[in-house]
Amino acid sequence: MGFLMDYQDTIKSLKINIKRNIGTVILVVEGEEYEFKLLKKIFRDILHYRLLTKKRGQNKFKEYNEFVMKGNENSRVIIINTKNSNIGTIENDNEYRNELYKLMYEKYGLDTKNIPIYFIWDRDSESNKTEIVIKLLKKLTSPYENEEYENGLLLLSYPCCESYTISCFEKEKNIVQEDIKKYLIKNNYDVSRIDRYKIQYAALEMIKKIKRFDINFSLKNISFINIRVFEKEEEYFKKNENYILISFISVILIDLGVITFRD
């Protein structure tokens, strides 16, 4: 009953706009499996947008048009990989990404300079060096336009994107001491169980976690929020060798107007 009340509170504060026209959106992810499965569930199965995917190593885009809702025909979400999963590849492998963008232009007539781009990455302290992460957080500050870099907003999940899934099911879950993938299996937190109410719930959990760091959520200050949360998480990690669970994936849905705040 308590969990149901949490959902009701979420519905009161946030609303989801199923037929929101988002145009074309590009999501760049590091992983080849879980991220694709999760984002496919959100944008194809729940929101019913057109979906294009291309994993590293694949020559062609896969197209998913079977679940498109009437009214969403002009909205399209593209999920792609970088050359490898190290976060440095965002900056260092321009040639690979340019070839990918060229392919999008030749096949679909898409000019990526005019398309919002979101980079979805794990805060992996072992493989992603702190100085590189902070550098990219300062460069990739807007999905639409950046002063010193191409358009793109970097959104981290602490410690990984599975934190988003947990936030769909658990209220104020702070840390997972065991292997996070095993934790999902043990609790039956499968991506297939996520629905429209759970993505609203995850958005509220993200906002609450940001407030826990004494920061008010606002899209206008997303760059500041990114940096400040990163600093707070690193301080916590040094003391506890663990991260407080939080995923910024919900920022995409709020930024696109799919999830909005009720008056």
N, C-alpha and C positions, 0 to 999 in steps of 0.2 A: 504493500500500500504506500509506504514511504517513497519508493522509487517512482510510483505512478504520480504522486504529488509533485516530485521533482520535474517530471515531464509537463505537468499542467502549469507549473510556474514558468517553465521554458516557453511554452506556447503563449503565455500571457505577455512575455517580454520581447519575444522575437516572432517573426512570421516568415514563412517561406513562400517565394513567388515562383511557382512551378512553371509558368509560361513567360518567364522573364527572357526577353531577347538579348542575348549576350554577344551576338556577332560571332567572330572567330577568336578563339583563345588558344594559346600555346602553353602547355605544361611540360617543362623539362625536368626529368627525374633521373636519379642515379641508378636505382635498382631496375632489374628486368622482370621481376615477378610480382612482389607484393604491392608495389606502388601502382602498377598497371591494373592489378585486380581490384584494389581499393578505389582508384579513381574511375575505373570503368563502372563499378557499382554505383558510385555517386552520380556521375554525369550521364551515363547511359540508362541504367536501370531505374534510378530514382527520379532524375530530372528530365530524362527522355530527350537528350540532345543528340545530334549527329556526333559520331566519334571516329577519329582517325588515330591509329597507333603505329609506331615504328620503333621496334627495339633495335639496339645495336646488333649488327650482324645480319639484319634482315635487309633485303634489297628493295622491298616494296612496302607501301603503307597498307595496313589492313583497315577496311572500312566497315563500320557498324551503323546501319541505317534502319534496322528492323524495328526499333522501339521508339522512333521519333514521334513525339506528340504533335498533334495538329496545332499549329501556331509557333512551333519551334523549328520549323524547316530551315530557317535562315541562321540558326545558331549552330556552331560547330566547335568541338573541343579536340585539340590535337595533342597527343601525348607522345613524347619522344625521349630517347636517351642521349646523353653525351657520349663521348668516345669511350670513357671508362668511369668508374664510380668515385674516383678521387675528386674532391671538390675543386682542386686546382685546374682540372680539365675545363672548367667553365671559362677560365681566362686564357689558358694556354693552347687550347685546341680550336682556334678560330677557323682554321682551314676546314676541319671536319664539319663544324657547325655551319659554315658558309656553304659547303656542298649540300648539306641537308636543307638549308633555307632555299638554295637554288632549285633543288628538287621540288620543293613545295611550290615555288613560283612556276616552274615549267609544267607541273601536273595540275595544279589547282589555281594558278594565277594569284598566289598569295604573296604580298609584300610584307615581310615580317617587321619592317620599320613602322608599319601602321597597325600592328597587332599587339595587344597586351601579352606579355610573356612572364610566366612565373616559374622560378627555379625552386624545386622542392627537394630539400636535402636533409640528411640525418646529421645530427651533431655527434659525429664519431670522433672521440678524442684520440683514438689510436691512429687513424689513417688521415685525418684532416687537421693539419697544423693550425694552432690558434691564430697565428699572424696572418695566414692566408684567409681564414674564415672572416676575421674582423675586417680585413682589406676588402673582401667582396661584399660584406654587409654594408660597407660605406660607399661602395660603387653601385651596387644593384639595389637602388632605393625606390624605383618606380617601375611598374609594368609597362608604362607608356613612354617615358622619356627620362634619360639620365644625362647629366652634364658631361661626364668624362667617360661614359661607356654606352654601349647599346642599351636599348630598352629592356628592362627586366627587373623583377623584384625577387630577391632571395628570401625564402621562407624556410626556417629550420624547424626540425622536430627534435625534441630532447627526450630520450637519447636517439630515437628513431621514429619512423612514421607509424609504427605500431601503437605509439602513444595516442595517436588520433583515434584508433579503434577502441582502445581502452576508455577514452573519454566519451565515447558513444554509449558506454554501458555502466561506468562507475562514476559516482559523485566524488569529486575532490580526492581522487587517487593520486598520491604524491610520488611514491617511488615503487619500483618492483625490484626486489632483491635478487630474484632468481632470473634465469634466462627468460627474456620477455616473450619469445615465441612459444616457449613451453607454457608460460603463464596464460597466453591466449587460448591455447588448446585445452588446458586444464579447466578454464572457466567457460569454455564454449563461446568465446568472443570471436565468432567467425564473421568475416566480411559479409557473407550472404545474409546475415541477420540485421544488418544496418538498414534503416528505413528513413523516411523524411523527418520523423520526429527525433530520431537519434542524431541526425546531422545538425538539427537545431540544438540539441542537448550538448553536442560536442562544441558548438560555437560558444554557448554560454559558459562551458567549462574553461575554454581558452580565455575568455574575458575575465573570469574569476581568478584564474591563475596569474594573469597579468596584473590584476589589482593586488594580488598577494605580494607582488614585488613593489607595491606602492606606486603603480603606474596606471593612469586612466587610459582606457582604450580609445583610440581615435585613428581613423584612416589617415588623417592629415599628419599625424605624428608617427606613422608606421616605421620610418627609418630610425627615429629616436627609440621607439619601443624595441625594435630589433636589437639595437646595440645595447640598450640598458638590460634587457632580459638576458642577453648573452653574457654580459658582465656579471650579473647576479648568479646565473647558472654556473659560471666558471668558479666563482667564489664558493658556491655550495659544493661543487665537485671536489675542490681542493681539500675541503674539510671532511667530506663524506664518501668520496670516491663513487659518487652516483649523481645522476641528474634528477631534478624534479620533473615529473612527466608533464610535458606540454607540447602541443603541435600547433603550428601556425597555418595549417592547411585551411582552416575555417576562414582565414583572412581573404582567400580567393573568393569564396562564396559571398562574403560581405562586400568586398570590393566590386564584384560584378552585379550587386543588387539582388542576388538570388535569396540571400537572407538579409532581412532588414529589421530595424528596431521599431516596435510599436510605439505610437505616441502616448 
